[in-house]
Amino acid sequence: MEPIDIETVADPDLREPVLVEGLPGVGHVGKLAAEHLLEEFESTLVRRVYADEFPPQVDVDDDGVASLTHASFHAVDLSSPTPTDVDDEDDEEADDGEADADDENPEGDALADGGEVDAEGEAETEDGDDAEDEDPGTVPTDRDLLVLTGNHQAGSNKGHYQLTEAFLDVAEGFGVEEAYALGGVPTGELIEEHNVLGAVSDPELTESLSDAGVEFRGDEPAGGIVGVSGLLLGLGGRRDLDVACLMGETSGYLVDPKSAQAVLETLEQQLEFRVDFAALEKRAEEMEEVVSKIQQMQEGGGAGPSDEELRYIG
């Protein structure tokens, strides 16, 4: 195998594609965010990137099938959200096409909420807006994403540069001119508010990101941004790409779905799309017990990770 081997899986035509990178790092923030996009929208695997800089191992799926570890690019159609599982039994029956009591009066729900039914039978709210405008789920956009994710980063400084150059080659091959690196920045303590910090390849990019709530703080994160996220800024900027790194604040102690959601909320505002966060919110709830235990340890004087262990890698 070559030091870097790029396998072509598919070659779709993408609409003004935007590169979104989410590889493992602090709190797995970027990886969680990228994988959530793949789960919530229709996506197509387009490239696999193999490299001898990745650990010497294979990944094993749920069926016991092994594959050589790699990074992957997926084309994501933001206009085609993937239907999400619904816990409510009535909603599940509706999805299956089974009739319930409400089917006997299709106007019932709208009228019960104070809505009206127009001449064509479409429910409207009291303000005259279509009911579907109230849908908190995904909304279509005319752009596509090229999402880069995987389970590992390079094992050496040289490998980071070589892999990032290869990633940028793939992105430019699809016509990418804009990119977002997603990751986490450690605070060293448990937090309630997950602010999003930013860094950009061009100062002109800061205005719109600031309007989206991104904070730009001098000399943060401390020690700079290393790994693919940092090199996308540096190497991408040298290729005249517009690159921004969005970093959600996180304790650095554990996987952080809340920080991943904060980063995605910024991204959706910046790119004008919307995504359902139910799955991430469920994962966040599952982490509450772990967070509670960590808080008890802190109150008891237990030592947290060192500054070196919390150094940002994204």
Long-range contacts (C-beta under 8 A, 24 or more apart in sequence): 1-50, 1-52, 3-51, 3-52, 3-53, 3-162, 4-49, 4-50, 4-51, 4-52, 4-53, 4-162, 4-163, 4-166, 5-49, 5-50, 5-51, 6-47, 6-48, 6-49, 6-50, 6-166, 6-170, 7-47, 7-48, 7-49, 7-50, 8-46, 8-47, 9-45, 9-46, 9-47, 9-48, 10-44, 10-45, 10-46, 10-75, 11-46, 12-44, 12-46, 12-75, 14-75, 14-144, 14-146, 14-174, 14-175, 15-142, 15-143, 15-144, 16-142, 16-143, 16-144, 16-175, 17-75, 17-143, 17-144, 17-145, 17-146, 17-171, 17-174, 17-175, 17-176, 18-143, 18-144, 18-145, 18-146, 18-176, 18-178, 18-179, 18-180, 18-271, 19-145, 19-146, 19-148, 19-171, 19-176, 19-178, 19-179, 19-180, 19-232, 20-76, 20-145, 20-146, 20-147, 20-148, 20-179, 20-180, 20-182, 20-267, 21-147, 21-148, 21-149, 21-167, 21-179, 21-180, 21-181, 21-182, 21-228, 21-229, 21-232, 22-147, 22-148, 22-149, 22-182, 22-183, 23-71, 23-148, 23-149, 23-150, 23-152, 23-153, 23-227, 23-228, 23-229, 23-314, 24-150, 24-151, 24-152, 24-153, 25-153, 25-183, 25-184, 25-227, 25-229, 25-312, 25-313, 25-314, 26-183, 26-184, 26-185, 26-186, 26-250, 26-252, 26-310, 26-312, 26-313, 26-314, 27-184, 27-186, 27-248, 27-250, 27-251, 27-252, 27-254, 27-255, 27-256, 27-259, 27-260, 28-184, 28-255, 28-256, 28-260, 29-182, 29-183, 29-184, 29-247, 29-248, 29-250, 29-256, 29-259, 29-260, 29-263, 29-314, 30-181, 30-182, 30-183, 30-184, 30-229, 30-260, 30-263, 30-314, 31-149, 32-255, 32-256, 32-257, 32-260, 32-280, 32-283, 33-182, 33-260, 33-261, 33-263, 33-264, 33-267, 34-147, 34-148, 34-149, 34-182, 35-149, 36-260, 36-264, 36-275, 36-277, 36-279, 36-280, 37-76, 37-145, 37-147, 37-264, 37-275, 38-74, 38-76, 38-147, 38-149, 39-82, 39-279, 40-81, 40-82, 40-84, 40-138, 40-275, 40-276, 40-279, 41-76, 41-77, 41-78, 41-80, 41-81, 41-82, 41-138, 41-145, 41-275, 42-76, 42-77, 42-80, 42-81, 42-82, 43-74, 43-75, 43-76, 43-77, 43-147, 44-74, 44-75, 44-77, 45-72, 45-73, 45-74, 46-73, 46-74, 46-75, 46-146, 46-174, 47-72, 47-73, 47-170, 48-72, 49-73, 49-150, 49-163, 49-166, 49-167, 49-170, 51-154, 51-159, 51-162, 51-163, 51-166, 53-154, 53-155, 53-156, 53-159, 53-160, 53-162, 53-163, 54-152, 54-154, 54-155, 55-152, 55-155, 59-151, 69-150, 69-151, 69-152, 70-150, 71-148, 71-149, 71-150, 71-152, 71-163, 71-167, 72-148, 72-149, 72-150, 73-146, 73-147, 73-148, 73-170, 73-171, 74-146, 74-147, 74-149, 75-144, 75-145, 75-146, 75-147, 75-174, 76-144, 76-145, 76-146, 76-147, 77-144, 78-138, 78-140, 78-141, 78-143, 78-144, 78-145, 78-271, 78-273, 79-140, 79-141, 79-142, 80-140, 81-137, 81-138, 81-275, 81-276, 84-137, 84-276, 84-278, 84-279, 136-274, 136-276, 137-274, 137-276, 138-273, 138-274, 138-275, 138-276, 139-273, 139-274, 140-273, 141-271, 141-272, 141-273, 143-271, 143-273, 146-171, 146-174, 146-176, 153-227, 153-228, 153-313, 154-228, 160-226, 160-227, 160-228, 160-231, 161-231, 161-235, 163-228, 164-228, 164-231, 164-232, 164-235, 165-235, 167-228, 167-232, 168-232, 168-235, 168-236, 168-239, 168-241, 171-241, 172-239, 172-241, 176-241, 177-241, 177-242, 178-241, 178-242, 178-243, 179-232, 179-236, 179-241, 179-242, 179-243, 179-244, 180-243, 180-244, 180-245, 180-246, 180-267, 180-270, 181-228, 181-229, 181-230, 181-232, 181-233, 181-243, 181-244, 181-245, 181-246, 181-314, 182-229, 182-245, 182-246, 182-247, 182-260, 182-263, 182-264, 182-267, 182-314, 183-225, 183-227, 183-229, 183-245, 183-246, 183-247, 183-248, 183-263, 183-312, 183-314, 184-247, 184-248, 184-249, 184-250, 184-252, 184-256, 184-259, 184-312, 184-314, 185-220, 185-221, 185-247, 185-248, 185-249, 185-250, 185-312, 186-221, 186-250, 186-251, 186-252, 186-310, 186-311, 186-312, 187-249, 187-250, 187-251, 187-252, 188-251, 188-252, 188-304, 188-305, 188-307, 188-310, 189-251, 189-298, 189-304, 190-251, 190-253, 190-291, 190-294, 190-295, 190-298, 191-249, 191-250, 191-251, 193-249, 194-248, 194-249, 194-250, 194-256, 194-258, 194-259, 194-261, 194-262, 195-248, 195-249, 195-262, 196-246, 196-247, 196-248, 196-249, 196-262, 196-263, 196-266, 197-221, 197-246, 197-247, 197-248, 197-249, 198-244, 198-245, 198-246, 198-247, 199-225, 199-233, 199-244, 199-245, 199-247, 200-233, 200-242, 200-243, 200-244, 200-245, 201-233, 201-234, 201-236, 201-237, 201-241, 201-242, 201-243, 201-244, 202-237, 202-242, 205-242, 205-244, 208-270, 209-244, 209-246, 209-266, 209-270, 212-266, 212-269, 212-270, 213-266, 213-269, 214-246, 214-266, 221-247, 221-312, 222-312, 223-311, 223-312, 224-312, 225-312, 225-314, 226-311, 226-312, 226-313, 226-314, 227-313, 227-314, 228-314, 229-314, 230-314, 245-314, 247-312, 247-314, 251-294, 252-305, 252-309, 252-310, 253-294, 253-304, 253-305, 254-287, 254-290, 254-291, 254-294, 255-287, 256-287, 257-281, 257-283, 257-284, 257-287, 258-284
